[in-house]
Amino acid sequence: MNSKVRIFIRCTSLALTLVSLTLCGCSGMDQAAFPATPTEGSVGSLQGSVFGGHAPIVGSHVFLLEATWTGYAVKAKSLLSSTSISGYPATQDLTSGSVTNGLYYVTSDSNGAFNVTGDYSCDAGFPVYLYASGGAPNASTVINITGVSAFMTPSNFTYLYTFTAANQLYPGQSVQFSSSSLAGKWATLNGTTQTVLATPSTTSFQISTTVAPGLGANTQTGSIAGVGANNPAIVNLAMLGICPGVGNFTKLISYVYMNEVSTAAMAYAIAGFATDSVHMGTSTSNEIGLQNAAINAANLYNVQGGALELPGNSAAGEGLIANQATVAGNGTVPQAELDTLGNILAACVDSANTASSASTTCTTLFADATSTGTTSGVKPIDTATAAINMAHNPGTPNVIALWALASGVVPFAPQLSSAPNDFTVAITYNNITAPGSIAIDSSGNAFVPTNSSLGYVTKLSPAGAVLATSASGGSGFDSIAVAPNGNVFVAANGSNALYEYTSGLAAVSGSPRTSAQMNAPTAVAVDSSGYVYVTDGGFSASIIQKFNSSGSLNASISSGCLTRVTQIAIDPSDTLWASINSSNDICRVSNPFGTQMFSTGSQPSAPTNVAIDSFGNGWAAAGAQTNLFMYSPTGNQNSYGVINNALQGGLSSPTWIAVDGGNNVWLTNNGNSYALSVFAHSGVAITTSTGYQSGNLNTPSWIAIDASGDVWVPNQGANSVTELIGVATPTVTPLSALEPGVRP
């Protein structure tokens, strides 16, 4: 994906008047942050605005950036060119007197508006986003003063000024007095920067300062420039989407609205690929994962303004807030939670935070949103990186402290009325009848079988849109697997059959497959060569049947430990692992001869399935206990958790287990409010004793993790599927690739 294309965003007639802005060099960022960009011909303009919650951000430096394929969390690429833009001279940063990696940006005006015109280009297939750094929040162009009074406090010799005006300011904002019309007694304030102390009413605001009134009348009528001081902690982001392979963005985007909610939405969507707001990328083998993550940002926030609404609801579209519904309309977005995340960031953005004096709210945000979510983590220096850290550590012990930052005057509503258990962001896709299991293909599509008397399969896009539904088939669609060629296999427990579909869910010739020994199959798995393995769940024949890609029976793998197998897994050495719920056993056998390598005997209690990590270890949860087991390929056992106690990671009657691309172990639970538990490969719990509880989980069953780092969970008790956005490490899909625990 190296072809060069031009991008263009169409100008439209807007009520807000925009002004041409000069392209200027970045003085406040690490110059080496972005590689230099080649020059191409003029391609048009890109317009938008940067808001800091309550009001426009003035003087923000707006960059156009692109995530890359050169590695995970590498420096993003700056797309603005070094030539002049609309006749304005481009200015570069200088390093030691020479031009080095010049970074180009435009500056937002007094309305927060920006206008990029001229030369820039993007690489086909790469995510493109806007990055707005610094600026003055809550600034107004002009504040008309109709009266001023001052009162000196003898105890500390400060002056309380009260200005009568149509108030447009906010407590904590820095205001620069620079208007020549402020003459007479109040001219002593000219050239000073003061902090708004209070806004007693909508017609007055106050400052407290040691600057004494000069000579002149006590009342001054005129106007002052209400320009706040630069807040270097501000960084807002907005994901534009994928650079098209042909043409440009002309018909896709007309105007871009950036604020703290767009920042939170993008931070969560791309969390698996970023360490901060300028380091964002992936490997050449996971382009699709980053592309899907970028697309998912649009499910959370509409950069063109107006929240996407749930069907039949017309209340959400007003204001630049989070979406209620996904782009396809079939998913429910946690609007109040995303708005709350925006309000948390806005508390710092709106504060009187300067390079020389940090505000309390920014200090609190950065202390509580560290790289690890703990006091030992690295503190961020900007709001977007803080949001990315929150996405990486959604169950941080600081959830309550972070939520409290949004408890004041909030710019985004609705918001959460109380602190959540955690800040995981989860979309719920509704009307998925009786979802029993789930599998992800190499493109990030999710396949969900309906476990009912007439089973069928639903195909969801990486963004949750329903792409296809199979014809109704057998009874009791239980387990599902995706082959390397994209075909989908489903075990029909009630029909004693194996169904096969194309990736588009058309029936494959010869499907369903049956055999004399296929009785109540509970599980199906596929290996990297396309061989399909089906359990014998009803008989005591102690076999796993192996079919080749043409549907012919290849082998019957027999072993004494394979009686009534519940689930099966295949490790990178092409060896089979089986969990047997009825006999509390985990066993590992060779393929295809069935030689037993080990058997655990009477533990774990009621295991559901086995998940393989990159070291070839098998992880299993004890469904009848609160415990987690890891077995080496030779059967050595380690156990984690506390039996009959939910204090370790939130474990409580675990039901399914999966391993992500960072070898982190994920479990669903039937207890503890259906929480998700997460453990590091070392066995240390990542989640607290309450686990992750966002997403309206209800009787969750399987877990599938995709190449974007999203976690998919079917809710058997709610006829829905939950997708937790960007919470895991990107993972190789499908499982038949036999690359478990590996980041693609």
Stockholm file with secondary structure:
# STOCKHOLM 1.0

chainA/1-744         MNSKVRIFIRCTSLALTLVSLTLCGCSGMDQAAFPATPTEGSVGSLQGSVFGGHAPIVGSHVFLLEATWTGYAVKAKSLLSSTSISGYPATQDLTSGSVTNGLYYVTSDSNGAFNVTGDYSCDAGFPVYLYASGGAPNASTVINITGVSAFMTPSNFTYLYTFTAANQLYPGQSVQFSSSSLAGKWATLNGTTQTVLATPSTTSFQISTTVAPGLGANTQTGSIAGVGANNPAIVNLAMLGICPGVGNFTKLISYVYMNEVSTAAMAYAIAGFATDSVHMGTSTSNEIGLQNAAINAANLYNVQGGALELPGNSAAGEGLIANQATVAGNGTVPQAELDTLGNILAACVDSANTASSASTTCTTLFADATSTGTTSGVKPIDTATAAINMAHNPGTPNVIALWALASGVVPFAPQLSSAPNDFTVAITYNNITAPGSIAIDSSGNAFVPTNSSLGYVTKLSPAGAVLATSASGGSGFDSIAVAPNGNVFVAANGSNALYEYTSGLAAVSGSPRTSAQMNAPTAVAVDSSGYVYVTDGGFSASIIQKFNSSGSLNASISSGCLTRVTQIAIDPSDTLWASINSSNDICRVSNPFGTQMFSTGSQPSAPTNVAIDSFGNGWAAAGAQTNLFMYSPTGNQNSYGVINNALQGGLSSPTWIAVDGGNNVWLTNNGNSYALSVFAHSGVAITTSTGYQSGNLNTPSWIAIDASGDVWVPNQGANSVTELIGVATPTVTPLSALEPGVRP
#=GR chainA/1-744 SS CCCEEECCCCCCCCSSCCCCCCCEECSSSCGGGSCCCCCCCCCCEEEEEEBCSSSBCBTCEEEEEECBSSSTTCBCEECBCSSCBTTBCCCCCEETTEECSCCEEEECCTTSEEEEESCBEEETTCEEEEEEECCBTTCCSCEEEEEEEEEEETTTTEEEEEEEECCCCCTTCEEECCCTTCCGGGGGGTTCEEEEEEEEETTEEEEEESCCCCSSCSCCCEEECCBCCCCTTCEEEEEEEECCSSSCSTTTCSCEEESHHHHHHHHHHTGGGBSSSSBBBCCGGGHHHHHHHHHHHHHHCCTTSSCCCCTTCCSSSSSSCCCSBCTTSSEECCHHHHHHHHHHHHHHHTSCCCSSSCCHHHHHHHHHSCSSSSTTSCCCSSHHHHHHHHHHCTTCTTHHHHHHTTSSSCSSCSCCSSCCSCCCCEEEEECCCSBCCCEECTTSCEEEEBCSSSCCEEEECTTSCEEEECCCCSSCEEEEEECTTSCEEEEETTTTEEEEECTTCCBCTTCSBCCTTCCSCCCEEECTTCCEEEECCSSCSCEEEEECTTSCEEEEEECTTCTTCCEEEECTTSCEEEEETTTTEEEEECTTTCCEEEECCSCSSSEEEEEECTTSCEEEEETTTTEEEEECTTCCEEEESBTTBCCSTTCSSEEEEEECTTSCEEEEESSGGGCEEEECTTSCBSSCTTCBCCSCCCSBCCCEECTTSCEEEEETTTTEEEEETTCSCCCCSSGGGCCTTCCC
#=GC SS_cons         CCCEEECCCCCCCCSSCCCCCCCEECSSSCGGGSCCCCCCCCCCEEEEEEBCSSSBCBTCEEEEEECBSSSTTCBCEECBCSSCBTTBCCCCCEETTEECSCCEEEECCTTSEEEEESCBEEETTCEEEEEEECCBTTCCSCEEEEEEEEEEETTTTEEEEEEEECCCCCTTCEEECCCTTCCGGGGGGTTCEEEEEEEEETTEEEEEESCCCCSSCSCCCEEECCBCCCCTTCEEEEEEEECCSSSCSTTTCSCEEESHHHHHHHHHHTGGGBSSSSBBBCCGGGHHHHHHHHHHHHHHCCTTSSCCCCTTCCSSSSSSCCCSBCTTSSEECCHHHHHHHHHHHHHHHTSCCCSSSCCHHHHHHHHHSCSSSSTTSCCCSSHHHHHHHHHHCTTCTTHHHHHHTTSSSCSSCSCCSSCCSCCCCEEEEECCCSBCCCEECTTSCEEEEBCSSSCCEEEECTTSCEEEECCCCSSCEEEEEECTTSCEEEEETTTTEEEEECTTCCBCTTCSBCCTTCCSCCCEEECTTCCEEEECCSSCSCEEEEECTTSCEEEEEECTTCTTCCEEEECTTSCEEEEETTTTEEEEECTTTCCEEEECCSCSSSEEEEEECTTSCEEEEETTTTEEEEECTTCCEEEESBTTBCCSTTCSSEEEEEECTTSCEEEEESSGGGCEEEECTTSCBSSCTTCBCCSCCCSBCCCEECTTSCEEEEETTTTEEEEETTCSCCCCSSGGGCCTTCCC
//
